Amino acid sequence: MTLAHLNVAEAGVDDMIRVAHKSGASIRQLADVSGLGRKTVTAIVTSEGATPD
């Protein structure tokens, strides 16, 4: 897997986390399911790449 593939995969995961959070999933639930820490999930949800309302 190349670095470009990893960036695409990470972007997809970030988008899925944002959509799930917008749909009602909690930060804790997303952290548990994704295997990421709550601080990381919070950073993803609040990042500039977040989808607009």
PyMOL Python script that loads the backbone (N, CA, C, O; Angstrom):
from pymol import cmd

cmd.read_pdbstr("""\
ATOM      1  N   MET A   1       0.849  -1.174   0.000  1.00  0.00           N
ATOM      2  CA  MET A   1       0.000   0.000   0.000  1.00  0.00           C
ATOM      3  C   MET A   1       0.898   1.241   0.000  1.00  0.00           C
ATOM      4  O   MET A   1       1.852   1.321   0.773  1.00  0.00           O
ATOM      5  N   THR A   2       0.591   2.191  -0.858  1.00  0.00           N
ATOM      6  CA  THR A   2       1.401   3.396  -0.953  1.00  0.00           C
ATOM      7  C   THR A   2       0.884   4.472  -0.009  1.00  0.00           C
ATOM      8  O   THR A   2      -0.201   4.350   0.561  1.00  0.00           O
ATOM      9  N   LEU A   3       1.671   5.517   0.146  1.00  0.00           N
ATOM     10  CA  LEU A   3       1.273   6.634   0.994  1.00  0.00           C
ATOM     11  C   LEU A   3      -0.009   7.275   0.480  1.00  0.00           C
ATOM     12  O   LEU A   3      -0.855   7.689   1.273  1.00  0.00           O
ATOM     13  N   ALA A   4      -0.161   7.362  -0.834  1.00  0.00           N
ATOM     14  CA  ALA A   4      -1.382   7.932  -1.419  1.00  0.00           C
ATOM     15  C   ALA A   4      -2.598   7.105  -1.031  1.00  0.00           C
ATOM     16  O   ALA A   4      -3.654   7.661  -0.729  1.00  0.00           O
ATOM     17  N   HIS A   5      -2.461   5.779  -1.036  1.00  0.00           N
ATOM     18  CA  HIS A   5      -3.566   4.907  -0.636  1.00  0.00           C
ATOM     19  C   HIS A   5      -3.930   5.125   0.826  1.00  0.00           C
ATOM     20  O   HIS A   5      -5.109   5.138   1.179  1.00  0.00           O
ATOM     21  N   LEU A   6      -2.922   5.297   1.679  1.00  0.00           N
ATOM     22  CA  LEU A   6      -3.188   5.535   3.096  1.00  0.00           C
ATOM     23  C   LEU A   6      -3.928   6.848   3.295  1.00  0.00           C
ATOM     24  O   LEU A   6      -4.854   6.915   4.104  1.00  0.00           O
ATOM     25  N   ASN A   7      -3.540   7.895   2.570  1.00  0.00           N
ATOM     26  CA  ASN A   7      -4.211   9.185   2.708  1.00  0.00           C
ATOM     27  C   ASN A   7      -5.674   9.087   2.295  1.00  0.00           C
ATOM     28  O   ASN A   7      -6.538   9.675   2.946  1.00  0.00           O
ATOM     29  N   VAL A   8      -5.961   8.363   1.235  1.00  0.00           N
ATOM     30  CA  VAL A   8      -7.343   8.185   0.780  1.00  0.00           C
ATOM     31  C   VAL A   8      -8.129   7.399   1.822  1.00  0.00           C
ATOM     32  O   VAL A   8      -9.269   7.745   2.130  1.00  0.00           O
ATOM     33  N   ALA A   9      -7.530   6.354   2.361  1.00  0.00           N
ATOM     34  CA  ALA A   9      -8.207   5.539   3.374  1.00  0.00           C
ATOM     35  C   ALA A   9      -8.486   6.359   4.620  1.00  0.00           C
ATOM     36  O   ALA A   9      -9.573   6.267   5.190  1.00  0.00           O
ATOM     37  N   GLU A  10      -7.514   7.164   5.053  1.00  0.00           N
ATOM     38  CA  GLU A  10      -7.705   7.990   6.241  1.00  0.00           C
ATOM     39  C   GLU A  10      -8.794   9.019   6.012  1.00  0.00           C
ATOM     40  O   GLU A  10      -9.606   9.270   6.903  1.00  0.00           O
ATOM     41  N   ALA A  11      -8.824   9.616   4.835  1.00  0.00           N
ATOM     42  CA  ALA A  11      -9.853  10.608   4.527  1.00  0.00           C
ATOM     43  C   ALA A  11     -11.226   9.961   4.565  1.00  0.00           C
ATOM     44  O   ALA A  11     -12.178  10.576   5.046  1.00  0.00           O
ATOM     45  N   GLY A  12     -11.353   8.743   4.071  1.00  0.00           N
ATOM     46  CA  GLY A  12     -12.625   8.035   4.091  1.00  0.00           C
ATOM     47  C   GLY A  12     -13.091   7.755   5.508  1.00  0.00           C
ATOM     48  O   GLY A  12     -14.275   7.896   5.815  1.00  0.00           O
ATOM     49  N   VAL A  13     -12.168   7.359   6.371  1.00  0.00           N
ATOM     50  CA  VAL A  13     -12.508   7.089   7.765  1.00  0.00           C
ATOM     51  C   VAL A  13     -12.939   8.377   8.447  1.00  0.00           C
ATOM     52  O   VAL A  13     -13.919   8.380   9.193  1.00  0.00           O
ATOM     53  N   ASP A  14     -12.229   9.466   8.207  1.00  0.00           N
ATOM     54  CA  ASP A  14     -12.590  10.754   8.792  1.00  0.00           C
ATOM     55  C   ASP A  14     -14.006  11.149   8.383  1.00  0.00           C
ATOM     56  O   ASP A  14     -14.804  11.583   9.215  1.00  0.00           O
ATOM     57  N   ASP A  15     -14.307  10.996   7.110  1.00  0.00           N
ATOM     58  CA  ASP A  15     -15.647  11.343   6.616  1.00  0.00           C
ATOM     59  C   ASP A  15     -16.710  10.471   7.270  1.00  0.00           C
ATOM     60  O   ASP A  15     -17.777  10.959   7.641  1.00  0.00           O
ATOM     61  N   MET A  16     -16.420   9.187   7.410  1.00  0.00           N
ATOM     62  CA  MET A  16     -17.396   8.284   8.032  1.00  0.00           C
ATOM     63  C   MET A  16     -17.627   8.648   9.494  1.00  0.00           C
ATOM     64  O   MET A  16     -18.754   8.579   9.985  1.00  0.00           O
ATOM     65  N   ILE A  17     -16.564   9.035  10.185  1.00  0.00           N
ATOM     66  CA  ILE A  17     -16.697   9.448  11.588  1.00  0.00           C
ATOM     67  C   ILE A  17     -17.544  10.708  11.681  1.00  0.00           C
ATOM     68  O   ILE A  17     -18.406  10.812  12.552  1.00  0.00           O
ATOM     69  N   ARG A  18     -17.306  11.668  10.789  1.00  0.00           N
ATOM     70  CA  ARG A  18     -18.100  12.911  10.807  1.00  0.00           C
ATOM     71  C   ARG A  18     -19.572  12.635  10.542  1.00  0.00           C
ATOM     72  O   ARG A  18     -20.439  13.186  11.221  1.00  0.00           O
ATOM     73  N   VAL A  19     -19.862  11.790   9.565  1.00  0.00           N
ATOM     74  CA  VAL A  19     -21.255  11.462   9.227  1.00  0.00           C
ATOM     75  C   VAL A  19     -21.922  10.730  10.385  1.00  0.00           C
ATOM     76  O   VAL A  19     -23.062  11.032  10.737  1.00  0.00           O
ATOM     77  N   ALA A  20     -21.225   9.777  10.974  1.00  0.00           N
ATOM     78  CA  ALA A  20     -21.796   9.026  12.095  1.00  0.00           C
ATOM     79  C   ALA A  20     -22.084   9.951  13.274  1.00  0.00           C
ATOM     80  O   ALA A  20     -23.114   9.814  13.934  1.00  0.00           O
ATOM     81  N   HIS A  21     -21.176  10.891  13.540  1.00  0.00           N
ATOM     82  CA  HIS A  21     -21.386  11.834  14.642  1.00  0.00           C
ATOM     83  C   HIS A  21     -22.570  12.743  14.354  1.00  0.00           C
ATOM     84  O   HIS A  21     -23.392  13.010  15.230  1.00  0.00           O
ATOM     85  N   LYS A  22     -22.645  13.211  13.122  1.00  0.00           N
ATOM     86  CA  LYS A  22     -23.761  14.070  12.728  1.00  0.00           C
ATOM     87  C   LYS A  22     -25.095  13.314  12.819  1.00  0.00           C
ATOM     88  O   LYS A  22     -26.145  13.921  13.027  1.00  0.00           O
ATOM     89  N   SER A  23     -25.042  11.991  12.664  1.00  0.00           N
ATOM     90  CA  SER A  23     -26.241  11.160  12.726  1.00  0.00           C
ATOM     91  C   SER A  23     -26.603  10.751  14.147  1.00  0.00           C
ATOM     92  O   SER A  23     -27.609  10.075  14.362  1.00  0.00           O
ATOM     93  N   GLY A  24     -25.795  11.155  15.111  1.00  0.00           N
ATOM     94  CA  GLY A  24     -26.155  10.905  16.498  1.00  0.00           C
ATOM     95  C   GLY A  24     -25.215  10.031  17.306  1.00  0.00           C
ATOM     96  O   GLY A  24     -25.433   9.853  18.505  1.00  0.00           O
ATOM     97  N   ALA A  25     -24.191   9.484  16.699  1.00  0.00           N
ATOM     98  CA  ALA A  25     -23.246   8.655  17.452  1.00  0.00           C
ATOM     99  C   ALA A  25     -22.399   9.549  18.360  1.00  0.00           C
ATOM    100  O   ALA A  25     -22.015  10.653  17.973  1.00  0.00           O
ATOM    101  N   SER A  26     -22.120   9.073  19.546  1.00  0.00           N
ATOM    102  CA  SER A  26     -21.316   9.850  20.486  1.00  0.00           C
ATOM    103  C   SER A  26     -19.822   9.701  20.178  1.00  0.00           C
ATOM    104  O   SER A  26     -19.402   8.772  19.489  1.00  0.00           O
ATOM    105  N   ILE A  27     -19.047  10.626  20.698  1.00  0.00           N
ATOM    106  CA  ILE A  27     -17.587  10.564  20.544  1.00  0.00           C
ATOM    107  C   ILE A  27     -17.075   9.249  21.122  1.00  0.00           C
ATOM    108  O   ILE A  27     -16.232   8.587  20.517  1.00  0.00           O
ATOM    109  N   ARG A  28     -17.580   8.876  22.279  1.00  0.00           N
ATOM    110  CA  ARG A  28     -17.141   7.635  22.927  1.00  0.00           C
ATOM    111  C   ARG A  28     -17.460   6.411  22.072  1.00  0.00           C
ATOM    112  O   ARG A  28     -16.623   5.520  21.927  1.00  0.00           O
ATOM    113  N   GLN A  29     -18.667   6.364  21.507  1.00  0.00           N
ATOM    114  CA  GLN A  29     -19.038   5.238  20.641  1.00  0.00           C
ATOM    115  C   GLN A  29     -18.122   5.168  19.429  1.00  0.00           C
ATOM    116  O   GLN A  29     -17.655   4.091  19.057  1.00  0.00           O
ATOM    117  N   LEU A  30     -17.866   6.313  18.816  1.00  0.00           N
ATOM    118  CA  LEU A  30     -17.005   6.336  17.629  1.00  0.00           C
ATOM    119  C   LEU A  30     -15.581   5.929  17.968  1.00  0.00           C
ATOM    120  O   LEU A  30     -14.935   5.229  17.188  1.00  0.00           O
ATOM    121  N   ALA A  31     -15.087   6.359  19.118  1.00  0.00           N
ATOM    122  CA  ALA A  31     -13.736   5.983  19.538  1.00  0.00           C
ATOM    123  C   ALA A  31     -13.658   4.476  19.755  1.00  0.00           C
ATOM    124  O   ALA A  31     -12.693   3.837  19.337  1.00  0.00           O
ATOM    125  N   ASP A  32     -14.670   3.905  20.406  1.00  0.00           N
ATOM    126  CA  ASP A  32     -14.678   2.457  20.652  1.00  0.00           C
ATOM    127  C   ASP A  32     -14.687   1.664  19.352  1.00  0.00           C
ATOM    128  O   ASP A  32     -13.929   0.707  19.194  1.00  0.00           O
ATOM    129  N   VAL A  33     -15.540   2.064  18.431  1.00  0.00           N
ATOM    130  CA  VAL A  33     -15.693   1.323  17.176  1.00  0.00           C
ATOM    131  C   VAL A  33     -14.476   1.486  16.270  1.00  0.00           C
ATOM    132  O   VAL A  33     -14.041   0.528  15.632  1.00  0.00           O
ATOM    133  N   SER A  34     -13.929   2.696  16.215  1.00  0.00           N
ATOM    134  CA  SER A  34     -12.824   2.966  15.291  1.00  0.00           C
ATOM    135  C   SER A  34     -11.471   2.515  15.828  1.00  0.00           C
ATOM    136  O   SER A  34     -10.531   2.313  15.060  1.00  0.00           O
ATOM    137  N   GLY A  35     -11.373   2.358  17.141  1.00  0.00           N
ATOM    138  CA  GLY A  35     -10.084   2.015  17.735  1.00  0.00           C
ATOM    139  C   GLY A  35      -9.209   3.231  17.956  1.00  0.00           C
ATOM    140  O   GLY A  35      -8.044   3.102  18.333  1.00  0.00           O
ATOM    141  N   LEU A  36      -9.764   4.414  17.724  1.00  0.00           N
ATOM    142  CA  LEU A  36      -9.035   5.659  17.944  1.00  0.00           C
ATOM    143  C   LEU A  36      -9.365   6.194  19.334  1.00  0.00           C
ATOM    144  O   LEU A  36     -10.353   5.785  19.944  1.00  0.00           O
ATOM    145  N   GLY A  37      -8.547   7.096  19.823  1.00  0.00           N
ATOM    146  CA  GLY A  37      -8.817   7.723  21.109  1.00  0.00           C
ATOM    147  C   GLY A  37      -9.900   8.787  20.987  1.00  0.00           C
ATOM    148  O   GLY A  37     -10.177   9.289  19.898  1.00  0.00           O
ATOM    149  N   ARG A  38     -10.505   9.121  22.122  1.00  0.00           N
ATOM    150  CA  ARG A  38     -11.560  10.139  22.096  1.00  0.00           C
ATOM    151  C   ARG A  38     -11.032  11.501  21.657  1.00  0.00           C
ATOM    152  O   ARG A  38     -11.739  12.253  20.987  1.00  0.00           O
ATOM    153  N   LYS A  39      -9.805  11.820  22.026  1.00  0.00           N
ATOM    154  CA  LYS A  39      -9.224  13.099  21.590  1.00  0.00           C
ATOM    155  C   LYS A  39      -9.058  13.130  20.077  1.00  0.00           C
ATOM    156  O   LYS A  39      -9.298  14.159  19.446  1.00  0.00           O
ATOM    157  N   THR A  40      -8.652  12.018  19.497  1.00  0.00           N
ATOM    158  CA  THR A  40      -8.483  11.943  18.051  1.00  0.00           C
ATOM    159  C   THR A  40      -9.824  12.068  17.347  1.00  0.00           C
ATOM    160  O   THR A  40      -9.945  12.797  16.362  1.00  0.00           O
ATOM    161  N   VAL A  41     -10.833  11.359  17.847  1.00  0.00           N
ATOM    162  CA  VAL A  41     -12.164  11.436  17.245  1.00  0.00           C
ATOM    163  C   VAL A  41     -12.722  12.846  17.374  1.00  0.00           C
ATOM    164  O   VAL A  41     -13.330  13.359  16.435  1.00  0.00           O
ATOM    165  N   THR A  42     -12.522  13.477  18.523  1.00  0.00           N
ATOM    166  CA  THR A  42     -12.979  14.861  18.706  1.00  0.00           C
ATOM    167  C   THR A  42     -12.301  15.779  17.707  1.00  0.00           C
ATOM    168  O   THR A  42     -12.950  16.654  17.134  1.00  0.00           O
ATOM    169  N   ALA A  43     -11.013  15.595  17.489  1.00  0.00           N
ATOM    170  CA  ALA A  43     -10.282  16.420  16.527  1.00  0.00           C
ATOM    171  C   ALA A  43     -10.825  16.223  15.113  1.00  0.00           C
ATOM    172  O   ALA A  43     -10.929  17.185  14.352  1.00  0.00           O
ATOM    173  N   ILE A  44     -11.166  15.001  14.760  1.00  0.00           N
ATOM    174  CA  ILE A  44     -11.717  14.716  13.429  1.00  0.00           C
ATOM    175  C   ILE A  44     -13.074  15.384  13.268  1.00  0.00           C
ATOM    176  O   ILE A  44     -13.342  16.024  12.251  1.00  0.00           O
ATOM    177  N   VAL A  45     -13.927  15.233  14.272  1.00  0.00           N
ATOM    178  CA  VAL A  45     -15.284  15.775  14.205  1.00  0.00           C
ATOM    179  C   VAL A  45     -15.265  17.300  14.117  1.00  0.00           C
ATOM    180  O   VAL A  45     -16.095  17.891  13.426  1.00  0.00           O
ATOM    181  N   THR A  46     -14.334  17.934  14.804  1.00  0.00           N
ATOM    182  CA  THR A  46     -14.290  19.398  14.839  1.00  0.00           C
ATOM    183  C   THR A  46     -13.329  20.010  13.823  1.00  0.00           C
ATOM    184  O   THR A  46     -13.164  21.230  13.787  1.00  0.00           O
ATOM    185  N   SER A  47     -12.688  19.172  12.992  1.00  0.00           N
ATOM    186  CA  SER A  47     -11.713  19.688  12.031  1.00  0.00           C
ATOM    187  C   SER A  47     -12.388  20.467  10.905  1.00  0.00           C
ATOM    188  O   SER A  47     -13.596  20.350  10.694  1.00  0.00           O
ATOM    189  N   GLU A  48     -11.607  21.251  10.196  1.00  0.00           N
ATOM    190  CA  GLU A  48     -12.130  22.079   9.100  1.00  0.00           C
ATOM    191  C   GLU A  48     -12.713  21.263   7.964  1.00  0.00           C
ATOM    192  O   GLU A  48     -13.516  21.782   7.189  1.00  0.00           O
ATOM    193  N   GLY A  49     -12.339  20.023   7.846  1.00  0.00           N
ATOM    194  CA  GLY A  49     -12.856  19.171   6.775  1.00  0.00           C
ATOM    195  C   GLY A  49     -14.258  18.676   7.038  1.00  0.00           C
ATOM    196  O   GLY A  49     -14.816  17.921   6.242  1.00  0.00           O
ATOM    197  N   ALA A  50     -14.831  19.099   8.154  1.00  0.00           N
ATOM    198  CA  ALA A  50     -16.166  18.648   8.507  1.00  0.00           C
ATOM    199  C   ALA A  50     -17.185  19.066   7.456  1.00  0.00           C
ATOM    200  O   ALA A  50     -17.093  20.139   6.859  1.00  0.00           O
ATOM    201  N   THR A  51     -18.152  18.189   7.252  1.00  0.00           N
ATOM    202  CA  THR A  51     -19.188  18.480   6.274  1.00  0.00           C
ATOM    203  C   THR A  51     -20.115  19.576   6.790  1.00  0.00           C
ATOM    204  O   THR A  51     -20.449  19.574   7.975  1.00  0.00           O
ATOM    205  N   PRO A  52     -20.539  20.507   5.946  1.00  0.00           N
ATOM    206  CA  PRO A  52     -21.411  21.584   6.408  1.00  0.00           C
ATOM    207  C   PRO A  52     -22.817  21.063   6.733  1.00  0.00           C
ATOM    208  O   PRO A  52     -23.240  20.022   6.230  1.00  0.00           O
ATOM    209  N   ASP A  53     -23.517  21.800   7.574  1.00  0.00           N
ATOM    210  CA  ASP A  53     -24.892  21.410   7.954  1.00  0.00           C
ATOM    211  C   ASP A  53     -25.859  21.553   6.837  1.00  0.00           C
ATOM    212  O   ASP A  53     -27.044  21.265   7.005  1.00  0.00           O
TER     213      ASP A  53
END
""", "prot")
cmd.dss("prot")
cmd.show_as("cartoon", "prot")
cmd.util.cbc("prot")
cmd.orient("prot")
